[in-house]
Amino acid sequence: MLKIIEGLYKRNINNSFKIGSSIAQTLEHILAWRNYILELLREKFSCKIEMNCVEKWINMKTYCVDEWQGLIFCLKQNQKEILKLIEAKTEIAMLKQHTEKDYNYC
């Protein structure tokens, strides 16, 4: 998947989908959720993710090559950190529920 993402700049990451967000904006959104998961793995259960950020999706930002490469770098670093924390956790610790927040989008 990373190889696909790295090659996307050639296909213009600023093009928007039918929902109005670009590839780069979608990657930023994914990173926000991955960072939230990272904090939960660190057992920082008081962390929050901003849920009412429609304005950010409507406002079409144009990303330059450096910004895109920065997003890819952050994705790689995030993946390394998540894997490191998962490997250090026991199965029981991974099953521990976090019940203070309910993010149900069904």
C-alpha positions as CSV (number, residue, x, y, z in Angstrom):
1,M,0.0,0.0,0.0
2,L,2.8,2.4,0.8
3,K,4.3,2.0,-2.7
4,I,0.9,3.0,-4.2
5,I,0.7,6.0,-1.9
6,E,4.3,7.1,-2.7
7,G,3.5,7.0,-6.4
8,L,0.3,9.0,-6.2
9,Y,1.8,12.5,-6.6
10,K,2.3,11.7,-10.3
11,R,-1.5,11.4,-10.5
12,N,-2.2,14.7,-8.8
13,I,-2.9,14.2,-5.1
14,N,-4.9,17.5,-5.2
15,N,-7.7,16.1,-7.3
16,S,-10.9,15.7,-5.3
17,F,-13.1,12.7,-5.0
18,K,-16.9,12.8,-5.3
19,I,-17.1,13.5,-1.5
20,G,-15.0,16.6,-2.1
21,S,-11.7,15.7,-0.4
22,S,-8.4,15.1,-2.1
23,I,-6.1,12.2,-1.8
24,A,-3.8,14.3,0.4
25,Q,-6.6,15.4,2.6
26,T,-7.8,11.8,2.9
27,L,-4.3,10.8,4.0
28,E,-4.2,13.6,6.6
29,H,-7.5,12.3,7.9
30,I,-6.2,8.7,8.1
31,L,-3.1,10.0,9.9
32,A,-5.3,11.8,12.5
33,W,-7.0,8.5,13.3
34,R,-3.8,6.6,13.3
35,N,-2.3,9.1,15.8
36,Y,-5.4,8.7,18.0
37,I,-4.8,4.9,17.9
38,L,-1.2,5.4,18.7
39,E,-2.1,7.4,21.8
40,L,-4.5,4.7,22.9
41,L,-1.7,2.1,22.5
42,R,0.4,4.3,24.8
43,E,-2.6,4.1,27.2
44,K,-3.2,7.8,27.0
45,F,-7.0,7.3,27.2
46,S,-7.7,11.0,27.7
47,C,-6.6,11.8,24.2
48,K,-9.3,13.1,21.8
49,I,-9.8,13.4,18.1
50,E,-11.7,16.4,16.7
51,M,-15.0,15.1,15.3
52,N,-16.5,18.3,14.0
53,C,-13.9,19.2,11.4
54,V,-16.2,19.4,8.3
55,E,-14.7,22.8,7.5
56,K,-11.3,21.1,7.0
57,W,-12.8,18.8,4.4
58,I,-14.7,21.5,2.5
59,N,-11.7,23.8,2.4
60,M,-9.6,22.3,-0.5
61,K,-6.0,22.8,0.3
62,T,-3.4,22.4,-2.5
63,Y,-0.5,20.3,-1.4
64,C,3.0,20.8,-2.8
65,V,5.5,18.0,-3.3
66,D,7.3,18.7,0.0
67,E,4.0,18.6,1.9
68,W,3.0,15.3,0.3
69,Q,6.4,13.8,1.1
70,G,6.0,15.0,4.7
71,L,2.6,13.2,4.9
72,I,4.3,10.0,3.6
73,F,7.1,10.4,6.1
74,C,4.6,10.8,8.9
75,L,2.7,7.7,7.8
76,K,5.9,5.6,7.8
77,Q,6.9,6.9,11.2
78,N,3.4,6.3,12.5
79,Q,3.5,2.7,11.2
80,K,6.8,2.0,12.9
81,E,5.6,3.3,16.2
82,I,2.3,1.4,16.1
83,L,4.0,-1.8,15.3
84,K,6.6,-1.3,18.0
85,L,3.8,-0.7,20.6
86,I,1.7,-3.6,19.4
87,E,4.7,-6.0,19.6
88,A,5.3,-4.9,23.2
89,K,1.7,-5.5,24.2
90,T,0.3,-8.8,25.5
91,E,-2.9,-10.1,23.9
92,I,-4.8,-9.3,27.2
93,A,-3.6,-5.7,27.2
94,M,-4.7,-5.4,23.5
95,L,-8.2,-6.6,24.4
96,K,-8.6,-4.0,27.2
97,Q,-11.6,-1.9,26.4
98,H,-11.6,1.8,26.3
99,T,-15.2,2.8,27.2
100,E,-15.1,6.5,27.7
101,K,-15.6,7.4,24.1
102,D,-18.0,5.9,21.5
103,Y,-17.0,6.3,17.9
104,N,-19.6,4.3,16.1
105,Y,-20.2,5.2,12.5
106,C,-22.4,2.3,11.4
